[in-house]
Amino acid sequence: MARIVCTGLLCLGLAACQTLLNETYSPTVGPSDNPQTVQRLQKNDPRARLGAQEHPRIVASYGGEFSDPKVERMLARIVGALTLVSENPKQTYRITILNSPAVNAFALPGGYLYVTRGLLALANDSSEVAAVIAHEMAHVTANHGLQRKRAEEAEILASRVAAEVLSNKIDGQQVIARSKLRLAAFSRQQELEADVIGVRMLGEAGFDAYAAARFLRSMEAYSKFRAGDANADQSLDFLSSHPDAPKRLELAERHARAFGPPGTGVRDRDMYLKGVDGLLYGDSPNEGYVRGLTFLHPNLGIRFSVPKGFQIDNTAQAVLATGPGDIAIRFDGVTDKRRTPLTNYIASGWVSGLLPSTIRPLKINGLDAATARASAGKWDFDVTVIRVKNRIYRLLTAAPKGSPNLEPTAQIVRNSFRKMSLSEVASLKPLRVRLYTVKAGDTVASVAGRMRGTNRRLELFKLLNALSPGASLSVGQEVKIISDR
């Protein structure tokens, strides 16, 4: 399990307790004779019970917990050092690594902290991760979670009063709008307060206090990189829930100066990079993989491709792809133990605007299938369903009404669908963060070219290594690349 319980006297990963008893971040952090447990914490702290209620929802929203003992030990050392200098050193923390490629971190009341493996892949040293964790610990010690909950309850009450009591509709809308603005401003103030506390914790724990500003820049650059992908779910990323990046960056740098000039404090880059070497990157095996223009799911044993110029996004609900001419593709699957005839399944009511006369059975790479057309609003649709054992896979291609590209696109996608061979399944490996040592003659572009299974490799390589425009590499320098090897 990817959970770590930390107090001022103890910081141990539950998945590797014995190892961590003798492996601490600072000589002042030692094992406790009476270690706290999650159960003991929840029993005595009503705030922890509130966090415990929300914990399952958070974990489910971000793909479950991620377990990597090496990374857990690294986080344990960081949290232990920060706990000693926190606003409440007696506070016990539970940190969970979420199995998500999104770049995010957050906290719940009672000491529940969360970081995604996507954030760990983006960071370049321990001080940057410490900056994020210190910020979230500050939310806990400042009781921001409880304050936010009370503010939300007040907003709901104000909205209800406005809707039910005020007879003037416009006045009611103004009350609701003002209450939402108050809540937003309150939330922004919380973020700034947590930034100030977090930078202080960083500096007092001996970390590089400028890491907060440095990693804010990396996250902002990553957010812009993601914005280039129209399908990307921005709501799961850090800056969508932690607004005002420019203001926060200026504030973080100003407070970092109290601990000396840039370069003061520990970054711990080498140890951190060794910790994330081999970290799972991007889609998890249970969700299938996107490799260029192809989606492959080794557990289901199926694959299909989209035409050139399309961008695939693998979400928890479906595989989506968009391309030129406002054409979109959606792929998902349903279980059908009754073995419903596919022509009957298409006509069973789940497709709006279906044109029954267009339903026809067909074979796709030896698999039973059926296809039909539908039309709704300004869109035409090609609907294809394919059976593999007791599963029906659904491919929907949408194009503006009258588009001549609907049928050619749908035909390419449907004809590419097939079962994977056993050798294909065996050879398909997940993407991971790998360390590469720069050699003589290497350039930023040539090393980026070693990346596998990703789009926009040069941009992503620069992001992952926080390389500024025009930056060069030095012989012997360790950098992160993404590869399935």
Secondary structure as the mmCIF struct_conf table of DSSP 4:
data_model
#
loop_
_struct_conf.conf_type_id
_struct_conf.id
_struct_conf.beg_label_comp_id
_struct_conf.beg_label_asym_id
_struct_conf.beg_label_seq_id
_struct_conf.end_label_comp_id
_struct_conf.end_label_asym_id
_struct_conf.end_label_seq_id
STRN STRN1 ARG A 3 CYS A 6
BEND BEND1 GLY A 8 LEU A 9
STRN STRN2 CYS A 11 GLY A 13
HELX_RH_3T_P HELX_RH_3T_P1 LEU A 14 ALA A 16
HELX_RH_AL_P HELX_RH_AL_P1 CYS A 17 LEU A 21
TURN_TY1_P TURN_TY1_P1 ASN A 22 ASN A 22
BEND BEND2 TYR A 25 SER A 26
TURN_TY1_P TURN_TY1_P2 PRO A 27 THR A 28
BEND BEND3 ASP A 33 ASN A 34
HELX_RH_AL_P HELX_RH_AL_P2 VAL A 38 ASN A 44
HELX_RH_AL_P HELX_RH_AL_P3 PRO A 46 SER A 61
TURN_TY1_P TURN_TY1_P3 TYR A 62 GLY A 63
BEND BEND4 GLY A 64 GLY A 64
STRN STRN3 GLU A 65 GLU A 65
HELX_RH_AL_P HELX_RH_AL_P4 PRO A 69 LEU A 84
TURN_TY1_P TURN_TY1_P4 VAL A 85 VAL A 85
BEND BEND5 SER A 86 GLU A 87
TURN_TY1_P TURN_TY1_P5 PRO A 89 LYS A 90
STRN STRN4 TYR A 93 LEU A 98
BEND BEND6 ASN A 99 ASN A 99
BEND BEND7 PRO A 101 ALA A 102
STRN STRN5 ALA A 105 LEU A 108
TURN_TY1_P TURN_TY1_P6 PRO A 109 GLY A 111
STRN STRN6 TYR A 112 THR A 116
HELX_RH_AL_P HELX_RH_AL_P5 ARG A 117 LEU A 122
BEND BEND8 ASP A 125 ASP A 125
HELX_RH_AL_P HELX_RH_AL_P6 SER A 126 THR A 141
TURN_TY1_P TURN_TY1_P7 ALA A 142 ASN A 143
HELX_RH_AL_P HELX_RH_AL_P7 HIS A 144 GLU A 164
TURN_TY1_P TURN_TY1_P8 VAL A 165 VAL A 165
BEND BEND9 SER A 167 SER A 167
HELX_RH_AL_P HELX_RH_AL_P8 LYS A 169 GLU A 204
TURN_TY1_P TURN_TY1_P9 ALA A 205 GLY A 206
STRN STRN7 PHE A 207 PHE A 207
TURN_TY1_P TURN_TY1_P10 ALA A 209 TYR A 210
HELX_RH_AL_P HELX_RH_AL_P9 ALA A 211 ALA A 227
TURN_TY1_P TURN_TY1_P11 GLY A 228 GLY A 228
TURN_TY1_P TURN_TY1_P12 ALA A 230 ASN A 231
HELX_RH_3T_P HELX_RH_3T_P2 GLN A 234 LEU A 236
BEND BEND10 ASP A 237 ASP A 237
HELX_RH_AL_P HELX_RH_AL_P10 PHE A 238 SER A 241
BEND BEND11 HIS A 242 HIS A 242
HELX_RH_AL_P HELX_RH_AL_P11 ALA A 245 ALA A 256
HELX_RH_3T_P HELX_RH_3T_P3 ARG A 257 PHE A 259
BEND BEND12 PRO A 261 PRO A 261
TURN_TY1_P TURN_TY1_P13 PRO A 262 GLY A 263
BEND BEND13 GLY A 265 GLY A 265
STRN STRN8 VAL A 266 VAL A 266
HELX_RH_AL_P HELX_RH_AL_P12 ARG A 269 VAL A 276
TURN_TY1_P TURN_TY1_P14 ASP A 277 GLY A 278
STRN STRN9 LEU A 280 LEU A 280
BEND BEND14 GLY A 282 ASP A 283
HELX_RH_3T_P HELX_RH_3T_P4 PRO A 285 GLU A 287
STRN STRN10 TYR A 289 ARG A 291
TURN_TY1_P TURN_TY1_P15 GLY A 292 LEU A 293
STRN STRN11 THR A 294 HIS A 297
TURN_TY1_P TURN_TY1_P16 PRO A 298 GLY A 301
STRN STRN12 ILE A 302 SER A 305
TURN_TY1_P TURN_TY1_P17 LYS A 308 GLY A 309
STRN STRN13 GLN A 311 ASN A 314
BEND BEND15 ALA A 316 GLN A 317
STRN STRN14 VAL A 319 GLY A 323
HELX_RH_3T_P HELX_RH_3T_P5 PRO A 324 ASP A 326
STRN STRN15 ILE A 327 THR A 335
TURN_TY1_P TURN_TY1_P18 LYS A 337 ARG A 338
HELX_RH_AL_P HELX_RH_AL_P13 LEU A 342 ILE A 346
TURN_TY1_P TURN_TY1_P19 ALA A 347 SER A 348
BEND BEND16 GLY A 349 GLY A 349
BEND BEND17 VAL A 351 VAL A 351
TURN_TY1_P TURN_TY1_P20 SER A 352 GLY A 353
STRN STRN16 LEU A 354 ILE A 364
TURN_TY1_P TURN_TY1_P21 ASN A 365 GLY A 366
STRN STRN17 LEU A 367 ALA A 376
TURN_TY1_P TURN_TY1_P22 GLY A 377 LYS A 378
STRN STRN18 TRP A 379 VAL A 388
TURN_TY1_P TURN_TY1_P23 LYS A 389 ASN A 390
STRN STRN19 ARG A 391 PRO A 400
TURN_TY1_P TURN_TY1_P24 LYS A 401 GLY A 402
TURN_TY1_P TURN_TY1_P25 PRO A 404 ASN A 405
HELX_RH_AL_P HELX_RH_AL_P14 LEU A 406 SER A 416
STRN STRN20 ARG A 418 LYS A 419
HELX_LH_PP_P HELX_LH_PP_P1 MET A 420 SER A 421
HELX_RH_AL_P HELX_RH_AL_P15 LEU A 422 SER A 427
STRN STRN21 ARG A 432 THR A 437
TURN_TY1_P TURN_TY1_P26 ALA A 440 GLY A 441
HELX_RH_AL_P HELX_RH_AL_P16 VAL A 444 ALA A 448
TURN_TY1_P TURN_TY1_P27 GLY A 449 ARG A 450
BEND BEND18 GLY A 453 GLY A 453
BEND BEND19 ASN A 455 ARG A 456
HELX_RH_AL_P HELX_RH_AL_P17 ARG A 457 LEU A 464
TURN_TY1_P TURN_TY1_P28 ASN A 465 ALA A 466
HELX_LH_PP_P HELX_LH_PP_P2 LEU A 467 SER A 468
TURN_TY1_P TURN_TY1_P29 PRO A 469 GLY A 470
TURN_TY1_P TURN_TY1_P30 VAL A 475 GLY A 476
STRN STRN22 GLU A 478 SER A 483
#
